[in-house]
Amino acid sequence: MELLLRISPAGFTALKLEGVPEKTYTFFMTPFKIVSLGDFIPRTFELFSRGEGKGYSPAAFGKDCVAGLTVGIVALPLAMAFSIAAGGSPAQGLYTAIWAGFFISFLGGSRYQIGGPTGAFVVIIFGIIARHGMGGLITATLLAGLFLIIMGLTGLGRFIKFIPYPVTTGFTTGIGLIIFSQQVKDFFGFTVTGNSPDFLSIWASYGRSLPTLKPLTLAVGLGTMAVILLVRKLVPRIPGAVAGVIAATVLCGLFSLPVETVGTRFGGIPRGLPLPSIPQLDWLTAQELLRDSFAIAILAAIESLLSAVVADGMTGDRHNANMELVAQGIGNIAAAFFGGIPATGAIARTATNIKSGAQSPVAGMVHALTLVLFVLFIAPLASAIPLASLSAVLIVVAWDMSNLGRFVRLLRFSPKSDVLVLLTTFILTVMVDLTFAVEVGVVLASFLFLRRMAEVTGIKPDAKGVGTEILYGSPAAAALPEHGKNVEVYEITGPFFFGVADTLQHTLRAVARKPYAFILRMRNVPAIDSTGITALESFLAQCRRGKILLFLCEIRDQPLKALEKAQFIEAIGANMVTETLDEALKRAAN
């Protein structure tokens, strides 16, 4: 079988397997990786293909319908609650769950993913609406969708997992605290003047509003929370949030309790779905929203791929990260066209979908259709839902999201550098801005990672043997052959990258007496970057000025190819590069 590679002028590379009829595979060349068009086949399309072990049965369809109906009921109060918490209307949350939820399931790379509004977006959406209004949010959602599609098409899905764990833990715990803070008003029935998004200002206003506390509203909130927790413990198969909201709504309706409801604040939910409309794109506003839009895209990518990983762990399936990001982008664009808010894969709803017996993405589409039926036929009933009960649902969500046990465990057992990243991200999320917190957290974690790499990579003399310098007391020190004192042997260990390249510049100065020859062992250098190559070039020039011979030995494949491409091997001379240390010592002696 012969493998032929052809690059077309359009930038595509076609791969054909000779001997296999009509089998041509097309690949897209990106700066990050070669992405096969096979990476962009939705799981729904695979489901209905006729391949071996695939297909769809009436029994599977029945299970998907049951699972989709269950998840639709679970998503109903959550979609409204998240939208209200973010500063939107309950209808916007439902429209988002319908349109984004449908397209995320229909086109997604996960078999079980359920998409919709989630708590991760509450903070950033609230800030966008406060600064730019609802029109700005629609624009940001549209731009975030475009960013997500680009991430998927360029294969960036595999890089999302490299965001450090302390960063994700810090901002999710911070988001949980902010969601809780925002729900205190409706949970206690406070009459608060102003709507500041600042954390300290919110709690200061609560302190001033204590005399306005409504005991009946607080009782409804506490009762809803009690029902949620009891149902979770005693009947875990029943969605606790749904049971709590229904119980509170029924009791408030039966006894005509004077508490604020969805209808009294928002005027109820319109019956029917809105027609699509093209968002008004203002270039200046779009420029101002680029940072927020990118933050939405990053959060959507993180949460959706994390949800897909959780689903894989529960089912043994394997998701397609690139297709999942493309579907998330299309889902967010669809939500923007119908006046919705940002959406992503929802871990809790996805887990509920699996536990309810879902077999395919059809369950996610049924979940969206369930919400459509609710909007068309029983939307007026939502007007009677007490806002305190929705606040209780979100307070429980905030507690689950914050995962204080995990946060405390990281504080107690993590290295100090990870604790610094964790606390920095958490404090900035709560006190400043979620976008800024994630940016600073990732940058800080990257710098700390570079410091750690620099600590285990370098060139440090240990002065063992005769005329010998070995990095960090390398095990090779004892076995190093005897050689003249006018020959120095250094071993570089670890990736030779920009974080440690300056160490090489000081090596020659650290030697007490100027040697006749330097030998650099590179057997433990798995990779070298352009800064490392530049450092070697400077070191070579430094040696030549001092009339010192420089030898390289035991170079591995990647560094050797990189040095050849940079013409360093030509500059130093092929005879100065050896496969073994013994050979380098012999050439130095001669």
ZANU-44953 format. One record per residue (C-alpha): y, z, x. Coordinates in steps of 0.5 Angstrom, whole numbers, plus 500, padded with zeros to 3 digits. Example, Ala and Ser with C-alpha at 12.3 -4.5 7.8 and 13.67 -1.06 7.14 Angstrom:
2
SITE_north_up_east
SITE_491_516_525
SITE_498_514_527
//
This chain:
590
SITE_north_up_east
SITE_500_500_500
SITE_507_498_503
SITE_513_501_502
SITE_519_497_501
SITE_526_499_501
SITE_532_495_499
SITE_540_497_498
SITE_544_493_493
SITE_551_492_494
SITE_552_496_488
SITE_550_502_492
SITE_543_503_489
SITE_537_503_493
SITE_530_500_490
SITE_524_502_492
SITE_518_498_490
SITE_510_500_491
SITE_507_493_493
SITE_500_493_490
SITE_502_497_484
SITE_504_491_479
SITE_511_492_475
SITE_512_499_478
SITE_519_499_481
SITE_523_505_481
SITE_531_506_482
SITE_535_511_486
SITE_542_513_486
SITE_545_515_493
SITE_549_521_492
SITE_553_525_498
SITE_548_531_497
SITE_541_527_496
SITE_538_521_493
SITE_537_522_485
SITE_532_518_482
SITE_533_515_475
SITE_527_519_473
SITE_531_525_474
SITE_535_523_468
SITE_529_523_462
SITE_530_528_457
SITE_524_532_455
SITE_525_530_448
SITE_523_523_450
SITE_518_525_455
SITE_515_529_449
SITE_514_522_444
SITE_511_518_450
SITE_504_516_450
SITE_503_519_457
SITE_496_523_458
SITE_497_530_456
SITE_503_529_452
SITE_505_527_445
SITE_507_531_438
SITE_502_533_433
SITE_504_536_426
SITE_502_543_428
SITE_507_543_433
SITE_512_540_429
SITE_511_546_424
SITE_511_551_429
SITE_518_548_432
SITE_521_549_425
SITE_519_556_424
SITE_522_557_431
SITE_528_553_430
SITE_529_557_423
SITE_528_564_426
SITE_533_562_432
SITE_538_559_427
SITE_538_565_423
SITE_539_569_430
SITE_545_564_432
SITE_549_565_426
SITE_552_572_427
SITE_552_571_434
SITE_556_564_434
SITE_561_567_429
SITE_562_573_433
SITE_563_570_440
SITE_568_565_437
SITE_572_571_434
SITE_572_575_441
SITE_574_569_445
SITE_580_568_440
SITE_578_563_436
SITE_575_562_428
SITE_568_564_426
SITE_568_556_424
SITE_569_554_431
SITE_563_558_433
SITE_559_555_428
SITE_561_548_430
SITE_559_549_437
SITE_552_552_436
SITE_551_546_431
SITE_554_540_435
SITE_553_543_442
SITE_546_546_440
SITE_543_539_438
SITE_545_535_444
SITE_543_540_449
SITE_536_541_446
SITE_536_533_444
SITE_538_531_451
SITE_536_537_455
SITE_532_538_461
SITE_528_544_459
SITE_523_544_453
SITE_526_551_450
SITE_533_551_451
SITE_538_553_446
SITE_545_552_447
SITE_551_555_444
SITE_557_560_445
SITE_555_566_449
SITE_559_572_452
SITE_560_569_459
SITE_566_565_456
SITE_569_570_452
SITE_574_572_458
SITE_576_565_460
SITE_577_562_453
SITE_581_568_451
SITE_586_567_457
SITE_586_559_456
SITE_588_560_448
SITE_593_565_450
SITE_596_561_455
SITE_595_554_452
SITE_593_555_445
SITE_587_552_442
SITE_589_545_444
SITE_589_547_451
SITE_582_550_450
SITE_579_543_447
SITE_582_540_453
SITE_579_545_458
SITE_572_544_454
SITE_572_536_455
SITE_574_537_462
SITE_568_542_463
SITE_563_537_460
SITE_565_532_465
SITE_565_536_471
SITE_558_538_468
SITE_556_531_467
SITE_558_529_475
SITE_554_536_477
SITE_548_533_474
SITE_549_526_476
SITE_550_528_483
SITE_544_533_484
SITE_548_539_484
SITE_544_543_480
SITE_540_545_486
SITE_546_548_489
SITE_548_553_483
SITE_542_557_485
SITE_545_559_492
SITE_551_563_488
SITE_549_570_491
SITE_546_575_487
SITE_552_580_488
SITE_557_575_485
SITE_553_573_479
SITE_552_581_478
SITE_559_583_479
SITE_562_578_474
SITE_557_579_469
SITE_558_586_469
SITE_565_585_469
SITE_565_581_463
SITE_560_586_459
SITE_566_591_460
SITE_571_586_458
SITE_567_584_451
SITE_566_591_450
SITE_574_593_451
SITE_576_587_446
SITE_571_590_441
SITE_574_597_440
SITE_579_595_436
SITE_575_592_430
SITE_570_597_431
SITE_574_603_430
SITE_579_599_425
SITE_585_600_430
SITE_592_597_428
SITE_594_594_435
SITE_601_591_436
SITE_601_585_441
SITE_595_581_444
SITE_595_582_451
SITE_589_580_455
SITE_590_585_461
SITE_585_590_461
SITE_589_596_462
SITE_594_594_457
SITE_588_593_452
SITE_586_601_453
SITE_593_603_453
SITE_594_600_447
SITE_588_603_444
SITE_591_610_446
SITE_597_609_442
SITE_593_606_436
SITE_589_613_436
SITE_592_615_429
SITE_591_608_426
SITE_583_609_427
SITE_579_608_420
SITE_573_613_419
SITE_570_608_414
SITE_570_602_419
SITE_568_606_424
SITE_562_608_420
SITE_560_601_418
SITE_560_599_426
SITE_556_605_428
SITE_551_604_422
SITE_550_597_424
SITE_549_599_431
SITE_544_604_429
SITE_540_599_425
SITE_540_594_431
SITE_537_599_436
SITE_532_602_430
SITE_530_595_429
SITE_529_593_436
SITE_525_599_437
SITE_521_599_431
SITE_520_592_429
SITE_522_588_435
SITE_520_581_432
SITE_526_582_427
SITE_532_580_430
SITE_536_586_430
SITE_543_583_430
SITE_541_579_423
SITE_538_585_420
SITE_545_590_422
SITE_550_585_419
SITE_546_583_413
SITE_545_591_412
SITE_553_592_413
SITE_555_586_409
SITE_550_588_403
SITE_552_596_403
SITE_560_594_403
SITE_559_589_398
SITE_555_594_393
SITE_560_599_394
SITE_566_595_395
SITE_568_599_401
SITE_575_597_403
SITE_574_594_410
SITE_576_588_414
SITE_572_582_413
SITE_571_575_416
SITE_574_573_409
SITE_580_577_409
SITE_582_575_416
SITE_580_568_417
SITE_580_566_410
SITE_572_564_410
SITE_569_559_413
SITE_570_551_410
SITE_564_548_407
SITE_562_542_410
SITE_563_539_417
SITE_569_537_420
SITE_570_529_422
SITE_570_528_429
SITE_577_527_433
SITE_579_525_439
SITE_583_531_443
SITE_590_529_445
SITE_590_529_453
SITE_596_531_456
SITE_596_529_463
SITE_600_535_465
SITE_596_540_461
SITE_590_537_464
SITE_592_538_471
SITE_594_546_469
SITE_587_547_466
SITE_583_543_472
SITE_581_550_475
SITE_579_553_468
SITE_575_547_466
SITE_572_548_473
SITE_570_555_472
SITE_567_554_465
SITE_563_548_468
SITE_560_553_474
SITE_559_558_469
SITE_556_554_464
SITE_551_551_470
SITE_549_558_472
SITE_548_561_465
SITE_544_554_463
SITE_540_554_469
SITE_538_561_469
SITE_536_561_462
SITE_532_555_464
SITE_529_559_469
SITE_527_565_465
SITE_524_560_460
SITE_520_557_465
SITE_517_564_467
SITE_515_565_460
SITE_512_559_459
SITE_509_556_465
SITE_514_550_464
SITE_518_547_469
SITE_525_544_467
SITE_529_539_470
SITE_536_542_473
SITE_540_535_473
SITE_538_533_466
SITE_540_540_464
SITE_547_539_467
SITE_548_532_464
SITE_546_535_457
SITE_550_541_457
SITE_556_536_459
SITE_555_532_453
SITE_554_538_449
SITE_561_541_451
SITE_564_534_450
SITE_561_533_443
SITE_563_541_441
SITE_570_539_444
SITE_570_532_439
SITE_569_537_433
SITE_574_543_435
SITE_569_547_438
SITE_569_552_444
SITE_565_551_450
SITE_557_552_450
SITE_551_553_455
SITE_544_555_454
SITE_543_562_451
SITE_538_566_455
SITE_537_571_449
SITE_536_565_444
SITE_532_561_448
SITE_527_567_449
SITE_527_568_441
SITE_525_561_441
SITE_519_562_445
SITE_517_568_442
SITE_518_565_435
SITE_512_559_437
SITE_517_554_439
SITE_513_548_442
SITE_518_543_444
SITE_526_541_444
SITE_525_540_436
SITE_526_547_435
SITE_533_547_438
SITE_535_541_434
SITE_532_545_428
SITE_536_551_430
SITE_542_546_429
SITE_540_543_423
SITE_539_550_420
SITE_546_552_421
SITE_548_546_418
SITE_545_548_412
SITE_548_554_412
SITE_555_551_413
SITE_554_546_407
SITE_551_551_402
SITE_552_558_403
SITE_558_559_408
SITE_562_563_402
SITE_557_569_403
SITE_560_569_411
SITE_567_571_408
SITE_564_578_406
SITE_561_580_413
SITE_565_586_416
SITE_568_585_422
SITE_566_592_425
SITE_559_589_424
SITE_560_583_428
SITE_564_588_433
SITE_557_592_433
SITE_553_586_435
SITE_558_584_441
SITE_558_591_443
SITE_550_591_444
SITE_551_584_447
SITE_556_587_452
SITE_551_593_454
SITE_545_588_455
SITE_550_583_459
SITE_552_589_464
SITE_546_591_465
SITE_548_597_469
SITE_541_599_471
SITE_541_593_476
SITE_549_594_478
SITE_547_601_480
SITE_541_599_484
SITE_545_594_488
SITE_550_599_489
SITE_545_604_492
SITE_540_600_496
SITE_544_594_498
SITE_547_593_505
SITE_554_594_505
SITE_556_587_505
SITE_553_586_499
SITE_556_592_496
SITE_563_589_498
SITE_562_583_494
SITE_559_586_488
SITE_565_591_487
SITE_570_586_489
SITE_567_581_484
SITE_567_586_479
SITE_574_589_480
SITE_577_582_480
SITE_573_580_474
SITE_576_586_470
SITE_583_587_473
SITE_585_580_475
SITE_581_574_472
SITE_574_571_472
SITE_575_565_475
SITE_579_568_481
SITE_573_573_481
SITE_568_568_482
SITE_572_564_487
SITE_573_570_492
SITE_566_573_491
SITE_563_566_493
SITE_568_565_499
SITE_567_573_501
SITE_559_572_501
SITE_560_566_505
SITE_564_569_510
SITE_559_575_510
SITE_553_570_511
SITE_556_567_517
SITE_557_573_520
SITE_550_575_519
SITE_548_568_522
SITE_553_569_528
SITE_549_576_529
SITE_542_573_530
SITE_545_567_533
SITE_548_566_540
SITE_547_566_547
SITE_547_573_550
SITE_545_575_557
SITE_540_580_558
SITE_539_579_566
SITE_531_580_566
SITE_528_577_572
SITE_530_573_578
SITE_537_569_576
SITE_535_569_569
SITE_539_570_563
SITE_535_571_556
SITE_538_571_549
SITE_537_578_546
SITE_531_580_550
SITE_527_574_548
SITE_520_575_548
SITE_520_569_553
SITE_523_574_558
SITE_517_577_561
SITE_514_570_561
SITE_519_566_565
SITE_517_563_571
SITE_520_565_578
SITE_526_561_580
SITE_532_561_585
SITE_538_566_583
SITE_542_560_583
SITE_539_557_577
SITE_541_561_570
SITE_537_560_564
SITE_540_561_557
SITE_536_561_551
SITE_540_559_544
SITE_536_562_538
SITE_538_560_531
SITE_542_555_528
SITE_547_552_532
SITE_553_552_528
SITE_561_553_527
SITE_560_560_526
SITE_557_561_533
SITE_559_555_537
SITE_565_559_541
SITE_560_564_544
SITE_558_558_548
SITE_565_557_551
SITE_564_564_554
SITE_558_563_557
SITE_560_560_564
SITE_565_566_565
SITE_560_571_563
SITE_556_569_569
SITE_558_574_575
SITE_556_568_581
SITE_557_561_579
SITE_550_558_579
SITE_548_551_582
SITE_545_549_575
SITE_545_552_568
SITE_538_551_563
SITE_539_551_556
SITE_533_552_552
SITE_533_550_545
SITE_526_551_542
SITE_529_556_537
SITE_535_552_535
SITE_532_549_528
SITE_539_545_527
SITE_546_544_530
SITE_552_541_526
SITE_558_537_529
SITE_562_544_531
SITE_556_546_535
SITE_555_539_538
SITE_563_539_540
SITE_561_546_543
SITE_556_543_548
SITE_561_537_550
SITE_566_542_552
SITE_561_546_556
SITE_558_540_559
SITE_565_538_561
SITE_566_545_564
SITE_560_545_568
SITE_562_538_571
SITE_569_541_573
SITE_565_547_576
SITE_560_542_579
SITE_554_545_576
SITE_548_541_573
SITE_547_542_566
SITE_540_541_563
SITE_537_542_556
SITE_530_543_555
SITE_525_544_549
SITE_530_540_544
SITE_527_540_536
SITE_528_534_532
SITE_534_535_528
SITE_538_537_534
SITE_535_532_538
SITE_537_526_533
SITE_544_529_532
SITE_545_529_539
SITE_543_522_540
SITE_547_520_534
SITE_553_523_537
SITE_552_520_544
SITE_551_527_548
SITE_544_525_551
SITE_548_519_554
SITE_553_523_556
SITE_549_528_560
SITE_544_523_562
SITE_537_522_559
SITE_534_525_566
SITE_538_532_564
SITE_534_533_558
SITE_526_535_559
SITE_521_537_554
SITE_519_543_558
SITE_522_549_561
SITE_518_548_568
SITE_520_541_568
SITE_527_543_568
SITE_526_548_573
SITE_523_543_578
SITE_529_538_577
SITE_534_543_578
SITE_530_545_584
SITE_530_538_587
//
